[in-house]
Amino acid sequence: MKTTLLLCLSALILTACGSGGGAGPVVTPDGTKINLDVSDKGLIGGQTDDGEIVGWHQDASFYGAWVNSSHQFQELRYQGTATPVQNIPNNGKATYYGNAVRFDSINEEILTDATSRINVDFGRKTVSGEITMPGLRRDITLHEGRLNGADYSGRASVLGNSGGSYNGGLFGKNYEETAGIVKFDNNPSLDTAFGGKRY
């Protein structure tokens, strides 16, 4: 029988569950149910029926990674309360600063110490940005992509590999947050979830 797991971890330490808004329900590939609406904000994570999920919980969105117990299968995800299209401006710019999450297949652990910067030009309907990875890992460039309502997508690259793509969205009543994923079909070890808050 599958159990219900409430992610109530802050900085990966078990704490009492908070209350208030969140990013909604999650069902991991192993069938574990997680209610992010009652989870703490910030870096959260926990064990599931056959694995581990770790990610960043913002006020209206979540982005992170799940990996099974044998470290042979992973899933990146982002989700949340999308910004209503009528609340997205037709001019101006915004920059979102946050973090990024990737499964390190060499050390078999979920990394959470990368940073992200996402730039949105509402007048031109474009998105671009970068993900800065720690140590010797390759940084990811998010090349200029298109903003369509609250969703966006574009091409991504790292040094020596231009075969990536990204997609994401704006979250919160007034586009306060963003979250998305980068995928490299020719090298899934580079796949990364990212997000941030508008400043």
Sine and cosine of phi, psi and omega as CSV:
sin_phi,cos_phi,sin_psi,cos_psi,sin_omega,cos_omega
0.00,0.00,0.75,-0.66,0.00,-1.00
-0.96,0.27,0.57,-0.82,0.00,-1.00
-0.97,-0.24,0.34,-0.94,0.07,-1.00
-0.99,-0.14,0.82,-0.57,-0.02,-1.00
-0.93,-0.37,0.82,-0.57,0.11,-0.99
-0.99,-0.16,0.89,-0.46,0.01,-1.00
-0.96,0.29,0.94,-0.34,-0.03,-1.00
-0.76,-0.65,0.71,0.71,-0.03,-1.00
-0.92,-0.38,0.73,-0.68,0.08,-1.00
-0.88,-0.47,0.82,-0.57,-0.08,-1.00
0.82,0.58,0.56,0.83,0.07,-1.00
0.92,0.39,0.34,0.94,0.07,-1.00
-0.90,-0.44,0.76,-0.65,-0.05,-1.00
-0.89,0.45,0.77,-0.63,0.04,-1.00
-0.71,-0.70,0.05,-1.00,0.07,-1.00
-0.95,0.30,0.54,-0.84,-0.01,-1.00
-0.92,0.38,0.64,-0.77,0.11,-0.99
-1.00,-0.02,-0.17,-0.98,0.03,-1.00
-0.67,-0.74,0.16,-0.99,0.02,-1.00
0.93,-0.36,-0.19,-0.98,-0.09,-1.00
-0.94,0.34,0.22,-0.98,0.00,-1.00
-0.24,-0.97,-0.42,-0.91,-0.09,-1.00
-0.96,-0.28,0.13,0.99,0.07,-1.00
1.00,-0.02,-0.14,-0.99,-0.05,-1.00
-0.99,0.16,0.47,-0.88,0.07,-1.00
-0.77,-0.64,0.66,-0.75,0.20,-0.98
-0.85,-0.53,0.91,-0.42,-0.02,-1.00
-0.97,0.24,0.28,-0.96,-0.03,-1.00
-0.84,0.54,-0.38,0.93,0.04,-1.00
-1.00,0.02,0.11,0.99,0.08,-1.00
1.00,-0.03,0.02,1.00,0.02,-1.00
-0.95,0.32,0.72,-0.69,0.01,-1.00
-0.99,-0.16,0.73,-0.68,-0.03,-1.00
-0.76,-0.65,0.75,-0.66,0.02,-1.00
-0.96,-0.27,0.99,-0.13,-0.03,-1.00
-0.94,0.34,-0.30,0.95,-0.01,-1.00
-0.90,0.44,-0.35,0.94,0.01,-1.00
-0.92,-0.39,0.28,0.96,-0.01,-1.00
-1.00,-0.02,0.43,-0.90,0.14,-0.99
-0.90,0.44,0.27,-0.96,0.07,-1.00
-0.99,-0.10,0.34,-0.94,-0.01,-1.00
0.98,-0.19,-0.43,-0.90,0.00,-1.00
-0.97,0.25,0.86,-0.51,-0.03,-1.00
-0.76,-0.65,0.29,-0.96,0.04,-1.00
0.00,-1.00,0.24,-0.97,0.01,-1.00
-0.03,-1.00,0.20,-0.98,0.03,-1.00
-0.98,0.20,0.61,-0.79,0.12,-0.99
-0.92,-0.39,-0.06,-1.00,-0.06,-1.00
-0.84,0.54,-0.60,0.80,0.00,-1.00
-0.63,-0.78,0.77,0.64,0.01,-1.00
0.28,-0.96,-0.44,-0.90,-0.08,-1.00
-0.55,-0.84,0.64,-0.76,0.11,-0.99
-0.85,-0.53,0.70,-0.72,0.00,-1.00
-0.63,-0.77,0.65,-0.76,0.04,-1.00
-0.08,-1.00,-0.08,-1.00,-0.01,-1.00
-0.95,-0.30,0.83,-0.55,0.01,-1.00
-0.97,-0.24,0.92,-0.40,0.06,-1.00
-1.00,-0.08,-0.08,-1.00,-0.05,-1.00
-0.90,0.43,-0.60,0.80,-0.09,-1.00
-0.81,-0.59,0.12,0.99,-0.06,-1.00
-0.43,-0.90,0.25,-0.97,0.02,-1.00
-0.63,-0.78,0.62,-0.79,0.15,-0.99
-0.62,-0.79,0.67,-0.74,-0.06,-1.00
-0.04,-1.00,-0.26,-0.97,-0.07,-1.00
-0.69,-0.73,0.57,-0.82,0.15,-0.99
-0.87,-0.50,0.66,-0.75,0.07,-1.00
-0.70,-0.72,0.63,-0.78,-0.03,-1.00
-0.98,0.21,0.14,-0.99,-0.14,-0.99
-0.90,0.44,-0.48,0.88,0.01,-1.00
-1.00,0.00,0.02,1.00,0.01,-1.00
0.87,0.49,0.47,0.89,0.00,-1.00
-0.98,-0.19,-0.24,0.97,-0.04,-1.00
-0.64,-0.77,0.69,-0.73,0.03,-1.00
-0.70,-0.71,0.34,-0.94,0.09,-1.00
-0.66,-0.75,0.79,-0.62,0.15,-0.99
-0.99,-0.11,0.55,-0.84,0.01,-1.00
-0.49,-0.87,0.44,-0.90,0.22,-0.98
-0.62,-0.79,0.51,-0.86,-0.03,-1.00
-0.25,-0.97,0.21,-0.98,0.04,-1.00
0.33,-0.94,-0.23,-0.97,0.03,-1.00
-1.00,-0.04,0.97,-0.26,-0.08,-1.00
-0.91,0.42,0.56,-0.83,0.06,-1.00
-0.92,0.39,0.77,-0.64,0.08,-1.00
-0.85,0.52,0.68,-0.73,-0.07,-1.00
-0.83,0.56,-0.61,0.79,-0.03,-1.00
-0.92,0.39,-0.25,0.97,0.01,-1.00
-1.00,-0.08,-0.05,1.00,0.01,-1.00
-1.00,0.02,0.82,-0.58,-0.08,-1.00
-0.94,0.35,0.31,-0.95,0.04,-1.00
-0.98,-0.20,0.04,1.00,0.08,-1.00
-0.46,-0.89,0.20,-0.98,-0.03,-1.00
1.00,-0.06,0.09,-1.00,-0.02,-1.00
-0.71,-0.70,0.35,-0.94,0.07,-1.00
-0.56,-0.83,0.53,-0.85,0.08,-1.00
-0.84,-0.55,0.73,-0.68,-0.02,-1.00
-0.92,-0.39,0.78,-0.62,0.03,-1.00
-0.91,-0.42,0.71,-0.71,0.00,-1.00
-0.25,-0.97,-0.61,-0.80,-0.11,-0.99
-0.77,-0.64,-0.02,-1.00,0.05,-1.00
-0.56,-0.83,0.43,-0.90,-0.10,-0.99
-0.75,-0.67,0.72,-0.69,0.01,-1.00
-0.55,-0.84,0.56,-0.83,0.12,-0.99
-1.00,0.05,0.84,-0.54,0.02,-1.00
-1.00,0.01,0.96,-0.26,-0.06,-1.00
-0.94,0.33,-0.35,0.94,0.01,-1.00
-0.96,0.26,-0.76,0.65,0.00,-1.00
-1.00,-0.05,-0.05,1.00,0.01,-1.00
0.80,0.61,0.82,0.58,0.05,-1.00
-0.53,-0.85,0.39,-0.92,0.04,-1.00
-1.00,0.04,0.85,-0.53,-0.02,-1.00
-1.00,-0.03,0.67,-0.74,-0.05,-1.00
-0.77,-0.63,0.14,0.99,-0.14,-0.99
-0.98,-0.18,0.25,0.97,0.12,-0.99
-0.99,0.13,0.34,-0.94,0.02,-1.00
-0.85,-0.52,0.42,-0.91,0.00,-1.00
-0.74,-0.67,0.51,-0.86,0.14,-0.99
-0.70,-0.72,0.86,-0.51,-0.03,-1.00
-0.89,-0.46,0.79,-0.62,-0.01,-1.00
-0.95,-0.33,0.77,-0.64,0.02,-1.00
-0.85,-0.53,0.78,-0.62,0.11,-0.99
-0.94,-0.33,0.97,-0.23,-0.09,-1.00
-0.94,0.34,-0.52,0.86,0.02,-1.00
-0.93,0.37,-0.68,0.73,-0.01,-1.00
-1.00,0.03,-0.15,0.99,-0.03,-1.00
0.86,0.52,0.76,0.66,-0.01,-1.00
-0.79,-0.61,0.38,-0.93,0.03,-1.00
-0.69,-0.73,0.61,-0.79,0.11,-0.99
-0.45,-0.89,0.11,-0.99,0.03,-1.00
0.20,-0.98,-0.17,-0.98,0.01,-1.00
-0.46,-0.89,0.49,-0.87,0.09,-1.00
-0.87,-0.49,0.87,-0.50,-0.05,-1.00
-0.99,-0.16,0.89,-0.46,-0.04,-1.00
-1.00,-0.07,0.55,-0.83,0.00,-1.00
-0.97,0.25,0.36,-0.93,0.11,-0.99
0.90,0.43,-0.67,-0.75,-0.07,-1.00
-1.00,-0.03,0.09,1.00,0.00,-1.00
-0.96,0.30,0.54,-0.84,-0.09,-1.00
-0.98,0.22,0.75,-0.66,0.09,-1.00
-0.93,0.37,0.47,-0.88,-0.02,-1.00
-0.95,-0.32,0.76,-0.65,0.11,-0.99
-0.98,-0.18,0.81,-0.59,0.11,-0.99
-0.99,-0.14,0.98,-0.21,-0.05,-1.00
-0.94,0.33,0.32,-0.95,-0.09,-1.00
-0.82,0.57,0.84,-0.54,0.02,-1.00
-0.83,-0.56,-0.07,-1.00,-0.10,-0.99
-0.97,-0.23,0.67,-0.74,0.14,-0.99
-0.99,-0.13,0.84,-0.54,-0.02,-1.00
-0.80,-0.61,0.99,-0.15,-0.12,-0.99
0.93,0.38,-0.82,-0.57,0.04,-1.00
-1.00,-0.09,-0.01,1.00,-0.06,-1.00
-0.96,-0.29,0.43,-0.90,0.08,-1.00
-0.53,-0.85,0.31,-0.95,0.02,-1.00
-0.36,-0.93,0.36,-0.93,0.01,-1.00
-0.07,-1.00,-0.17,-0.99,-0.04,-1.00
-0.99,-0.15,0.56,-0.83,0.01,-1.00
-0.79,-0.62,0.43,-0.90,0.03,-1.00
-0.50,-0.87,0.36,-0.93,0.20,-0.98
-0.78,-0.63,0.17,-0.99,0.04,-1.00
-0.84,0.55,0.87,-0.49,0.02,-1.00
1.00,0.06,0.05,1.00,-0.01,-1.00
-0.47,-0.88,0.93,-0.36,0.00,-1.00
-0.96,-0.28,0.35,0.94,-0.12,-0.99
-0.99,-0.12,0.39,0.92,-0.04,-1.00
-0.99,-0.15,0.28,-0.96,0.11,-0.99
-0.60,-0.80,0.39,-0.92,0.02,-1.00
-0.70,-0.71,0.44,-0.90,0.16,-0.99
-0.54,-0.84,0.46,-0.89,-0.04,-1.00
-0.20,-0.98,-0.20,-0.98,-0.04,-1.00
-0.39,-0.92,0.16,-0.99,0.08,-1.00
-0.97,-0.22,0.66,-0.75,-0.11,-0.99
-0.75,-0.67,0.40,-0.92,-0.05,-1.00
0.99,-0.12,0.36,-0.93,-0.07,-1.00
-0.84,0.55,-0.64,0.76,-0.06,-1.00
-0.84,-0.54,0.76,0.65,0.08,-1.00
0.75,0.66,0.66,0.75,-0.03,-1.00
-0.96,0.30,-0.37,0.93,-0.12,-0.99
-0.71,-0.70,0.31,-0.95,0.15,-0.99
-0.67,-0.74,0.39,-0.92,0.09,-1.00
-0.35,-0.94,0.46,-0.89,0.00,-1.00
-0.12,-0.99,-0.11,-0.99,0.04,-1.00
-0.68,-0.73,0.49,-0.87,0.12,-0.99
-0.91,-0.41,0.71,-0.70,0.02,-1.00
-0.78,-0.63,0.67,-0.74,0.11,-0.99
-0.88,-0.48,0.98,-0.19,-0.04,-1.00
-0.88,0.48,-0.47,0.88,-0.01,-1.00
-1.00,0.02,-0.04,1.00,0.06,-1.00
-0.30,-0.95,0.98,0.18,-0.07,-1.00
-0.87,0.49,-0.26,0.97,0.03,-1.00
-0.92,0.40,-0.24,0.97,0.04,-1.00
-1.00,-0.02,-0.15,0.99,-0.06,-1.00
-0.86,0.51,0.68,-0.73,-0.14,-0.99
-0.56,-0.83,0.64,-0.77,0.17,-0.99
-0.99,-0.16,0.57,-0.82,-0.06,-1.00
-0.58,-0.81,0.25,-0.97,0.06,-1.00
-0.09,-1.00,-0.05,-1.00,0.02,-1.00
0.07,-1.00,0.09,-1.00,0.01,-1.00
-0.90,-0.44,0.51,-0.86,-0.03,-1.00
-0.97,0.22,0.71,-0.70,0.04,-1.00
-0.79,-0.61,0.00,0.00,0.00,0.00
